[in-house]
Amino acid sequence: MKKYQWNAVPLEQLNDKRKQEEIRRPKWGTSKICARAAILFEIRLGMAVMITSHIPAKLVVTVPPSERQNKGERMTRILLLGLDPETVDFSDPALPPGMSVEKIHAGIAVAMKQFTDRGWESDLCSIRPDKTAGPAIERQLRSTNYDCVVVGGGVRLPPRNLALFELVINAIRKAAPGAAIAFNTRPDDSADAAARWVAAGTRAL
């Protein structure tokens, strides 16, 4: 585990030029630039804690969901949208081989856990391939704000579902025009699909 140096300093000293970020090349001669970065955390009595270490200049800090909720920050929210597993035709050659209702349910469970592990909130919307699909999607999307909608392979891959796929995309654009749209190839790679479009519960310093 990397060791860090902790120093407590008065907040009024934080503007001291000596505390500014110091950029220099590492001793081993690589061209990668490192920075002496400081993360400042306000604490009581007008003090701050500085953690300093030689780390890459671009620093990304993962904030656990509970901490962001306590600070009143809105969490990233993902909607996993796919066919009701009971309505999927597993004989369709366009689908990954070996899929079944049980495997889809298991994959969805994996996906929802992966969303949580990345610091995201998530919901599941299962639709049927009929006239109820559009209203169901719009109703779900209008219930809250989503940063990304992951559309399942069962909707997108089979050629016979082209009209349904168009309906899904247009319903998303209508009800959640600000949401990114991502596509998975199977339920358990849904988090990777969403990660192509949203930050994984992090903020850059």
N, C-alpha and C positions, 0 to 999 in steps of 0.2 A: 504494500500500500504506500502511495506517495505521501511523504511527510510535508507539512506546511508550517510556516512560521506565523504566529499570531501576535499582532501588536495592537495595543489600545491607544488611540490618539484622540485629542479634542477635535470636535467637528470643525471648529474655526481654522484648524490647521490643514484642512483637506485641500485648500487652494494653494498651499505652498508648492512652488515649482519643483521642489525636491521630491514631492510625492507624485509628480507626473510620470506617465508611463515611459519606461526606458527601453528602447529597442536596440538590440545588438545581436550579432551572429553568435551561434553556439560555438564552443571551443573545438568541437570535433570536425569543423571545416565544411559542413554541409551548407548549401546555399539557402536552406529553409530559415526564414526569419522567425525568431522567437521573441516574445515580449515578457517583461517582468510585469505581470498583470496583478492588479489588486481588486478584490471584490469587497465592497464596503457594505456593512450591515449596521443600520442604526440601532442603538440600544439605549437604555435609560441613562439619565444623568449627562446628556449631551456628549456622549462618547460614541466612538465607532470602532468596530473591530476590522482590522485589515488582515487578509490572508494573502501572503505573497509566495509566489513560486515561479520558476522558469517554465512556462508553458506556452503553447502556440498563441500567437497574437489574436487569432480568431477564437474566442471562447464562447462556448454554448453551455448554458446552465439549465438542467432539467428541473422543473418545479413540480413536486408531487401534487396531484389533484387536490388533496385536502388543504394544502397550504394556499393554493390559488383560490379555493373557495373561501377560506378564512379572510383573504384579502379582498374579497368581493370581485375578483376578476372572472370574466366569462370564459368558460372552458371551451375548447374545441369540441364540436359535436358532429358525429358521423352517423349517417343513415345507411344501413345495409338493406338493399332493396332487391328482392328476388322472388322467383316463383314459389308458391306453396309446394313443398317437396312432394305432397300427395298428387299434384297435378303434372309432374314432370314425366315425360316419355323417355325412359332410360334406354330404349332400343334405338333412339336416334343416334346415328354414327357421329354426329357433330359434337356430342357430349363426350367428356373424358371417359375412357373405358372403366368399368368396374364401379360406377357410381350407383348409389341406392338411396332410398329414403333415410336409412339409418346413417349412412356416411354423410349425407347433407346436413342432418341435424347435428352430428358430431363436429363437422366442419364449421357450422355456424357458432357452436359453443366455443370452439377454438378462436374464431374471429372476434367474438365479443370480448373474450379474455385478453386478446392481443390489443384491442382498442384500449381497454382499461390499463394495460401495462404501459402503453405509450402515453398515458395521461389524458386520454380522450373520453368523453361521454359518448354513448352510442345507443341507437335504437334499431329495431328490426321491423321491416315492413314486408310481409309476405302477400303476394297478389295472386289472383287466379287469371288465367289467360282468356278473359272474357270482358264484357262491357263494364264490369265493376272495377277493373284495374285502374283506369284513369281517375275516377273519383276517390278511390282509396289512397292513391299516391298523393293527390292534391290535399286531401284531408290531413294526411300525416305530415306533409311538408309545411302546412300552415299552422300546425300545432306548436311549433317551436322553430328556432333558427338553426339551420344546419350549415356547416362549413364545407362538407363534402357528402355527396351521395355515391355510394359504391353499388353499381348495377351488376347483378349476378350473371354468370355465364349461361345459366339456363334461359335467361331472357335474350341474351345477345348472340349466342353461338348458333342455335338451330336456324337454318334458312326459313323454315316454316313459321318462325316467330318474328319475321321482319316487320309486319304491321304492328305487332305488340311492342317491339323494340322502338319503333317510331313513336308510338303512343307514350311510352315511358319517358323517352327523351323530351318530348314536347310538354308533358305534364310537369317534369322537373323544371324546365325553362320557364314555364308559366307560373308555377307556385313558388319556386325558389331560384330566381334569376341570379342571385349572388353566390349560389353554391357551386363548388367545383364538381365535376362529374368524373368518376373513375370506374374502371372495369376490372373485375377479377376474372380468373380462369377457373377457380374453384373456391368454395367458401373459405378455406383456411389460408388463402393468400390475399384476403380482403384488406388486411391492415397494411400490407405492402403496397397495394393499389392506392389506398387513401394517402399513404405517406409520399407518393409522387406529387401530391398536390397540396398537402398541408404540413406545417411544422409539427414535429412529434412532441407536442406539449412542452416546447422549449422557447427560450428567448435568447437572442444574441446580445452580448455585452460589448 
